[in-house]
Amino acid sequence: LHDIVAVTDARGIRLTLVFNPVHARQNYLFEAAGLWPAYEQWKADMLAAAGRAKGSVLWDFSAVSPCTTESLPPRGDTMARMRWYRETSHFRPALGNKVLNRIGGLGPDAECPDFGEVLVIETLPHSLAEQRRRLADWVARHPQDVAEIDALARQYGRRPEQPGPRGRP
């Protein structure tokens, strides 16, 4: 990344970096595995690196939002098709178009009003706190998803024997 930033800056190329839209379950997986602090640090490190190039921008579409909280089909249902995701890791072109529209200056839309933000050093702590709050709201509304993910985390030794979130705000 440092080399990319240096080359784009030297050539006067405006660099746009993007954290892709991950499903809320993926965000909670980071929390349940004890990786949330590292995930936040990674965002801060990426922002610091990107900030070395004049005019560079770092967009974050990874926060919990109406378009990243789509319900998964019931277990065993092989015919249902999610609108925004193929599964929790890979989003569909329709959501990718929303990312491109937002980056391209079309602004938020009615389906995803709080989808995507430009990260800046001065407001990063607030942005990360808001992402934690949104995740906590999702956790409170999705106990079955949380229980499933917590069970997997415990199975692989990533979480103590306790249900629910780790008390993150």
N, C-alpha and C positions, 0 to 999 in steps of 0.2 A: 504494500500500500504506500509506503514511504517513497518508493521509486516512482510509482504512478503519480503521486502528488507532485513530486519534483519535476517530472517530465511535463505534466500538464501545466504547471505553473511557469516553467521555463518557456513553454511555447504559447503562453497566453490562452490556453484552453480552459474554459470554465468547467470544472469537475462537479458532477452531481452524483452523489452516492445515495443509496436507498437501503434501508432496512425493510425487507419484504413483509407483507401482511401475513402473519402467522395466526393460526386459529387460537382462540382463547385456551383451549385444552393444551396446546403446546406451551403457552405462557405458564400455565399452572404446572405443567410438567417440569419446567425449569425450577419453579418454587419447590415442588415436592421433592425433587432430587437434590435440593440444597444448592442449586446453581444460580439462584436469582442474583445474589451479590456479584458473582462473576459476570453475569449477563449485563448488569448495569455498568460494571467497570469496562466491559468490552465496548459498550456504547460510548462511554466517556473517552476511551482510548481512540476509537474511530473518529470521534468529533475533534479531538486534539490533533490527530494526524491530518484530517481533512482541512482543518483550519490553517495549515501551513501554506495552502495554495490560495492566492488572491481570487475572490469570487466563488470559491467552492461552497457547495451546499450539501448538507446531510439531512435527508428526509427520513422520517421514522413512521412506518405504516404498521408497526408490530403491536401497537397497543390494542387492548380490548375495545372493540367498537361494534356497532350494530352489524357490520358486515363480517366481523371475525368471530361472531358468537353463534353462527348457524348450527342448528342441532344436527347431530350425526344420525344417519338412518339406524333403525333398530338392529341389534346384533342379528346376523343371519339374513338380513334383507339385502339381496344382491341386485335388486331391480331399481331401488330408489337412487335418485341422482341429486346431489347437493347443488345448490345454485352457485355458490362462490368457491367451493373447494372440491377437489377430487377426493381428498382425505385431509387430515389436519395439517399435513406438511406442504401440500401442493395446491396452490390456488388456481382457479380457472381463468381463462382469458378475459372474461367479463370483469373480474376483480382487477386483473392487470390493467385493463383499460381505465378503470377508475383511478388507479395509481398514476398512469400516464396523464390522464386529464388533470389531475390535481397538480402534478409537477409542471404541466404545461400552462398552468395559470387559470384553469377553468373554475377553481375553487371547489369547496365541498358541495356535495349534491344531497338531495332529499333522502336518499336511501342510506347514505353514510355521512351524516353531517359532521362528525368529528373524526373523520378518517384522514390520517396523515398530518404530520407537523414538521416544520423545519426545526432541527435541534440547533441551539446556540449555547455557547459556554455559559453565558450569564443566566440563562433560565433553565439549564439542564437539571439542577436539583428539583425545581418545581415540576418539570416535565416527568421526571422519574417518579416523583411522589404521586402525581396524577395517574401514572400508569399502574402503580401499586394499588391506588384506590379503586381504579376500574377493575383490576384483577380481583380484589377483595369483594367487590360487588358481584362479579361473576361467580366467584366461589360460593357466596351466600345463596345464590339463586340456582346452583347446579350441584346439589349434594350427591347425586348419583355419579356424575362425572368425577367429582372430587374423591369419592370413596373408591372408585375404580382406579384412579391414578395413584392415590395413596397406597392402595393394596399392592400395586406394581412396584412402587418405590420401596415399600417394606420388603417385598419379595427379593429385590435386588440389593438390599442393605443400604438404601439411600435415605431412609426415613425412620425415625423412632416409632415405636408402637403407640401411635396416637392418631385418632381420626381428625380430619379437617386441616385447615391451613395452619401454618406455623406461627400464627399470631401477627402476621404482617398487616400493616394498616391497609 
